[in-house]
Amino acid sequence: MSFDSTSSKKFNLERASNFMRQFRDPDSRELKKLSANQFMEIWSHYDKDGNGYIEGTELDGFLREFVSSANFTDISPDVSTKDIT
């Protein structure tokens, strides 16, 4: 299996399994308004050890999924590359 096909399969798996993507409106590309229960569902998903904090690798996982839940095609065309670097 080539690097490109491995990389592509990994990307597709990450995209399909991205927990945060379900909380984005596909039409407006914005995060949906969350109920308190939905917020706690997200919190609990990332607070793997249940200590009430999202820290270390938990925070890393949250940030990776949050950022990847919006890909560059989701960014408004009026945002310049200097705004995101």
mmCIF file of the C-alpha atoms, coordinates in Angstrom:
data_MODEL
# 
_entry.id   MODEL 
# 
loop_
_atom_site.group_PDB 
_atom_site.id 
_atom_site.type_symbol 
_atom_site.label_atom_id 
_atom_site.label_alt_id 
_atom_site.label_comp_id 
_atom_site.label_asym_id 
_atom_site.label_entity_id 
_atom_site.label_seq_id 
_atom_site.pdbx_PDB_ins_code 
_atom_site.Cartn_x 
_atom_site.Cartn_y 
_atom_site.Cartn_z 
_atom_site.occupancy 
_atom_site.B_iso_or_equiv 
_atom_site.pdbx_formal_charge 
_atom_site.auth_seq_id 
_atom_site.auth_comp_id 
_atom_site.auth_asym_id 
_atom_site.auth_atom_id 
_atom_site.pdbx_PDB_model_num 
ATOM 1  C CA . MET A 1 1  ? 0.000   0.000  0.000  1.00 0.00 ? 1  MET A CA 1 
ATOM 2  C CA . SER A 1 2  ? 1.476   3.369  -0.965 1.00 0.00 ? 2  SER A CA 1 
ATOM 3  C CA . PHE A 1 3  ? 1.921   6.294  1.394  1.00 0.00 ? 3  PHE A CA 1 
ATOM 4  C CA . ASP A 1 4  ? -0.738  8.296  -0.454 1.00 0.00 ? 4  ASP A CA 1 
ATOM 5  C CA . SER A 1 5  ? -3.425  5.636  -0.144 1.00 0.00 ? 5  SER A CA 1 
ATOM 6  C CA . THR A 1 6  ? -2.502  4.990  3.509  1.00 0.00 ? 6  THR A CA 1 
ATOM 7  C CA . SER A 1 7  ? -2.613  8.705  4.244  1.00 0.00 ? 7  SER A CA 1 
ATOM 8  C CA . SER A 1 8  ? -5.929  9.074  2.418  1.00 0.00 ? 8  SER A CA 1 
ATOM 9  C CA . LYS A 1 9  ? -7.502  6.164  4.310  1.00 0.00 ? 9  LYS A CA 1 
ATOM 10 C CA . LYS A 1 10 ? -6.263  7.582  7.623  1.00 0.00 ? 10 LYS A CA 1 
ATOM 11 C CA . PHE A 1 11 ? -7.737  10.993 6.754  1.00 0.00 ? 11 PHE A CA 1 
ATOM 12 C CA . ASN A 1 12 ? -11.096 9.449  5.800  1.00 0.00 ? 12 ASN A CA 1 
ATOM 13 C CA . LEU A 1 13 ? -11.178 7.431  9.032  1.00 0.00 ? 13 LEU A CA 1 
ATOM 14 C CA . GLU A 1 14 ? -10.365 10.539 11.108 1.00 0.00 ? 14 GLU A CA 1 
ATOM 15 C CA . ARG A 1 15 ? -13.028 12.523 9.260  1.00 0.00 ? 15 ARG A CA 1 
ATOM 16 C CA . ALA A 1 16 ? -15.664 9.821  9.820  1.00 0.00 ? 16 ALA A CA 1 
ATOM 17 C CA . SER A 1 17 ? -14.776 9.344  13.482 1.00 0.00 ? 17 SER A CA 1 
ATOM 18 C CA . ASN A 1 18 ? -14.432 13.027 14.401 1.00 0.00 ? 18 ASN A CA 1 
ATOM 19 C CA . PHE A 1 19 ? -16.661 13.456 17.450 1.00 0.00 ? 19 PHE A CA 1 
ATOM 20 C CA . MET A 1 20 ? -16.879 17.259 17.053 1.00 0.00 ? 20 MET A CA 1 
ATOM 21 C CA . ARG A 1 21 ? -18.147 17.112 13.463 1.00 0.00 ? 21 ARG A CA 1 
ATOM 22 C CA . GLN A 1 22 ? -21.631 16.125 14.665 1.00 0.00 ? 22 GLN A CA 1 
ATOM 23 C CA . PHE A 1 23 ? -21.927 19.493 16.422 1.00 0.00 ? 23 PHE A CA 1 
ATOM 24 C CA . ARG A 1 24 ? -21.260 21.559 13.263 1.00 0.00 ? 24 ARG A CA 1 
ATOM 25 C CA . ASP A 1 25 ? -24.097 22.729 11.046 1.00 0.00 ? 25 ASP A CA 1 
ATOM 26 C CA . PRO A 1 26 ? -23.210 21.438 7.557  1.00 0.00 ? 26 PRO A CA 1 
ATOM 27 C CA . ASP A 1 27 ? -24.974 24.344 5.838  1.00 0.00 ? 27 ASP A CA 1 
ATOM 28 C CA . SER A 1 28 ? -23.686 27.304 7.843  1.00 0.00 ? 28 SER A CA 1 
ATOM 29 C CA . ARG A 1 29 ? -20.389 25.600 8.776  1.00 0.00 ? 29 ARG A CA 1 
ATOM 30 C CA . GLU A 1 30 ? -20.752 26.977 12.298 1.00 0.00 ? 30 GLU A CA 1 
ATOM 31 C CA . LEU A 1 31 ? -20.941 25.146 15.582 1.00 0.00 ? 31 LEU A CA 1 
ATOM 32 C CA . LYS A 1 32 ? -24.514 24.388 16.552 1.00 0.00 ? 32 LYS A CA 1 
ATOM 33 C CA . LYS A 1 33 ? -25.970 25.827 19.738 1.00 0.00 ? 33 LYS A CA 1 
ATOM 34 C CA . LEU A 1 34 ? -25.522 23.239 22.458 1.00 0.00 ? 34 LEU A CA 1 
ATOM 35 C CA . SER A 1 35 ? -27.820 22.265 25.269 1.00 0.00 ? 35 SER A CA 1 
ATOM 36 C CA . ALA A 1 36 ? -26.308 21.714 28.714 1.00 0.00 ? 36 ALA A CA 1 
ATOM 37 C CA . ASN A 1 37 ? -26.621 17.961 28.150 1.00 0.00 ? 37 ASN A CA 1 
ATOM 38 C CA . GLN A 1 38 ? -24.793 18.150 24.816 1.00 0.00 ? 38 GLN A CA 1 
ATOM 39 C CA . PHE A 1 39 ? -22.033 20.232 26.400 1.00 0.00 ? 39 PHE A CA 1 
ATOM 40 C CA . MET A 1 40 ? -21.627 17.636 29.155 1.00 0.00 ? 40 MET A CA 1 
ATOM 41 C CA . GLU A 1 41 ? -21.600 14.869 26.533 1.00 0.00 ? 41 GLU A CA 1 
ATOM 42 C CA . ILE A 1 42 ? -18.703 16.605 24.779 1.00 0.00 ? 42 ILE A CA 1 
ATOM 43 C CA . TRP A 1 43 ? -16.924 17.254 28.080 1.00 0.00 ? 43 TRP A CA 1 
ATOM 44 C CA . SER A 1 44 ? -17.295 13.633 29.185 1.00 0.00 ? 44 SER A CA 1 
ATOM 45 C CA . HIS A 1 45 ? -16.097 12.370 25.812 1.00 0.00 ? 45 HIS A CA 1 
ATOM 46 C CA . TYR A 1 46 ? -12.783 14.216 26.183 1.00 0.00 ? 46 TYR A CA 1 
ATOM 47 C CA . ASP A 1 47 ? -12.394 13.938 29.992 1.00 0.00 ? 47 ASP A CA 1 
ATOM 48 C CA . LYS A 1 48 ? -11.234 10.323 29.690 1.00 0.00 ? 48 LYS A CA 1 
ATOM 49 C CA . ASP A 1 49 ? -10.155 9.947  33.329 1.00 0.00 ? 49 ASP A CA 1 
ATOM 50 C CA . GLY A 1 50 ? -13.323 11.599 34.669 1.00 0.00 ? 50 GLY A CA 1 
ATOM 51 C CA . ASN A 1 51 ? -11.480 14.020 36.955 1.00 0.00 ? 51 ASN A CA 1 
ATOM 52 C CA . GLY A 1 52 ? -13.496 17.037 35.772 1.00 0.00 ? 52 GLY A CA 1 
ATOM 53 C CA . TYR A 1 53 ? -10.618 18.551 33.803 1.00 0.00 ? 53 TYR A CA 1 
ATOM 54 C CA . ILE A 1 54 ? -9.583  18.295 30.175 1.00 0.00 ? 54 ILE A CA 1 
ATOM 55 C CA . GLU A 1 55 ? -5.800  18.286 30.335 1.00 0.00 ? 55 GLU A CA 1 
ATOM 56 C CA . GLY A 1 56 ? -2.714  16.869 28.664 1.00 0.00 ? 56 GLY A CA 1 
ATOM 57 C CA . THR A 1 57 ? -3.523  14.278 26.021 1.00 0.00 ? 57 THR A CA 1 
ATOM 58 C CA . GLU A 1 58 ? -7.256  14.858 26.564 1.00 0.00 ? 58 GLU A CA 1 
ATOM 59 C CA . LEU A 1 59 ? -6.835  18.517 25.597 1.00 0.00 ? 59 LEU A CA 1 
ATOM 60 C CA . ASP A 1 60 ? -4.644  17.556 22.670 1.00 0.00 ? 60 ASP A CA 1 
ATOM 61 C CA . GLY A 1 61 ? -7.340  15.175 21.409 1.00 0.00 ? 61 GLY A CA 1 
ATOM 62 C CA . PHE A 1 62 ? -10.061 17.806 21.790 1.00 0.00 ? 62 PHE A CA 1 
ATOM 63 C CA . LEU A 1 63 ? -8.069  20.485 19.972 1.00 0.00 ? 63 LEU A CA 1 
ATOM 64 C CA . ARG A 1 64 ? -7.118  18.140 17.121 1.00 0.00 ? 64 ARG A CA 1 
ATOM 65 C CA . GLU A 1 65 ? -10.734 17.098 16.550 1.00 0.00 ? 65 GLU A CA 1 
ATOM 66 C CA . PHE A 1 66 ? -12.057 20.636 16.957 1.00 0.00 ? 66 PHE A CA 1 
ATOM 67 C CA . VAL A 1 67 ? -9.648  22.039 14.379 1.00 0.00 ? 67 VAL A CA 1 
ATOM 68 C CA . SER A 1 68 ? -10.082 19.143 11.957 1.00 0.00 ? 68 SER A CA 1 
ATOM 69 C CA . SER A 1 69 ? -13.882 19.348 12.231 1.00 0.00 ? 69 SER A CA 1 
ATOM 70 C CA . ALA A 1 70 ? -13.576 22.489 10.108 1.00 0.00 ? 70 ALA A CA 1 
ATOM 71 C CA . ASN A 1 71 ? -11.436 21.919 7.050  1.00 0.00 ? 71 ASN A CA 1 
ATOM 72 C CA . PHE A 1 72 ? -10.077 24.620 4.768  1.00 0.00 ? 72 PHE A CA 1 
ATOM 73 C CA . THR A 1 73 ? -13.041 24.288 2.409  1.00 0.00 ? 73 THR A CA 1 
ATOM 74 C CA . ASP A 1 74 ? -15.215 25.342 5.355  1.00 0.00 ? 74 ASP A CA 1 
ATOM 75 C CA . ILE A 1 75 ? -13.358 28.621 5.835  1.00 0.00 ? 75 ILE A CA 1 
ATOM 76 C CA . SER A 1 76 ? -14.964 31.693 4.350  1.00 0.00 ? 76 SER A CA 1 
ATOM 77 C CA . PRO A 1 77 ? -13.254 32.937 1.159  1.00 0.00 ? 77 PRO A CA 1 
ATOM 78 C CA . ASP A 1 78 ? -12.794 36.386 2.705  1.00 0.00 ? 78 ASP A CA 1 
ATOM 79 C CA . VAL A 1 79 ? -10.322 34.959 5.244  1.00 0.00 ? 79 VAL A CA 1 
ATOM 80 C CA . SER A 1 80 ? -6.793  35.435 3.980  1.00 0.00 ? 80 SER A CA 1 
ATOM 81 C CA . THR A 1 81 ? -3.962  33.004 4.615  1.00 0.00 ? 81 THR A CA 1 
ATOM 82 C CA . LYS A 1 82 ? -2.265  35.601 6.782  1.00 0.00 ? 82 LYS A CA 1 
ATOM 83 C CA . ASP A 1 83 ? -5.301  35.422 9.126  1.00 0.00 ? 83 ASP A CA 1 
ATOM 84 C CA . ILE A 1 84 ? -4.784  31.699 9.740  1.00 0.00 ? 84 ILE A CA 1 
ATOM 85 C CA . THR A 1 85 ? -0.996  31.490 9.984  1.00 0.00 ? 85 THR A CA 1 
# 
